[in-house]
Amino acid sequence: MPPSISPITLSSIRCNFRLSCPILPQLKRRMKSAAGYKSCSMDDQELPSPYRKRATARNCLVSGFSTELLEVESEEASLNVVVIPGNPGVASFYKDFVEALYEQLGGCASITAIGHISHSRQDMAYGRMFSLQEQINHKVGFIKGLQNKHLPIILIGHSIGSYVCIEVLKRFPEQEIFSIFLYPFLTLNTSSSTQYMIGLLARSSLLSATFSSLVALLGSFPTRISGALVRRLLGPSCSTTAVDAACTCLMQYHTMRNVLFMAKTEFEKLSEEPDWSFMKEKKKQIAFLFGVDDHWGPLSLFEEISRQVPGAPLSIEREGHTHSFSCSEVGSIWVAHHVANLIKSRVSNQELSR
């Protein structure tokens, strides 16, 4: 097990952190610097205050495809934060996380969670299925079309979204984009029976279609029934937000077919060795958060990254949150707190180097 390093409090870096908009005094008291933050605990910390700005959902065209966006806009933004989901890539799963992160950053960032193509409420792609590479191209198109391009960009990737972030970084070699990888899925775990079973399902068109039809059938039940099924599947800690997202977006035939097709192409691509040389080159622009018991991003991957990319910021979450942290309000708040610390430390270090 990797050694733990005690967290450094905000007072240890004093007022080095600056954004162009004001930082709330209460935010300063709550947050801790993420510099050197390896073993993460919130035993002695309060959850964020009730102050939040609501995230709003809208559809827009990205690279010619209807895309679900979940946004919290800042009137005085100093940063653009883009959240790239895992698979399923339903943006609304990240509502609690996006709102909590906006609060933790004191309203100084405009935050957008971008859904994957056709992982949404309506089938706007008319039955077409999209591969991992096509979803990557889609995110590149979104970054190119960002407003306020003069502002720094922070990418946050969850699960396979972490791999997507790495590929996005390769498309913007001249931009210094900071990326945070949450519970990253970067290579296949041959010891995982879950991944083995998903691989079997995803590789068979017949099984994928049958399973998707079954899921859509369950999704057609009254909300109280489908919602109860989702809660049973996700566990008692799942949030109302997650249940609503699953019932309205995930339990659709077109969404599930796309989830499984994307998984098929993920497994094909991630059978290859991760691009260690690129990660070494960009190690000052990336940071990782792992879970203790996560077959998608196991601690063996944590250890391999520490060997292959020495000096890359690596952290382990030890609070018992799952890989699907965004399905729990408590998990969303905890991860938002950690991510805000990483962003805060990043901006602080940039100012110190000037």
KANOR-V488021 format. One record per helix or strand. SS is the DSSP state (h for helix, s for strand). FROM is the first residue (numbers start at 1). LEN is the number of residues. Records with the same first field share a line. If there is no record, write none. Layout:
SS->FROM-LEN + FROM-LEN
This chain:
s->8-1 + 33-1 + 39-2 + 56-7 + 65-8 + 79-6 + 109-6 + 152-7 + 178-5 + 286-6 + 313-5
h->10-4 + 25-6 + 91-14 + 132-13 + 160-12 + 193-11 + 205-15 + 223-12 + 240-11 + 253-17 + 276-6 + 283-3 + 299-10 + 325-3 + 329-24
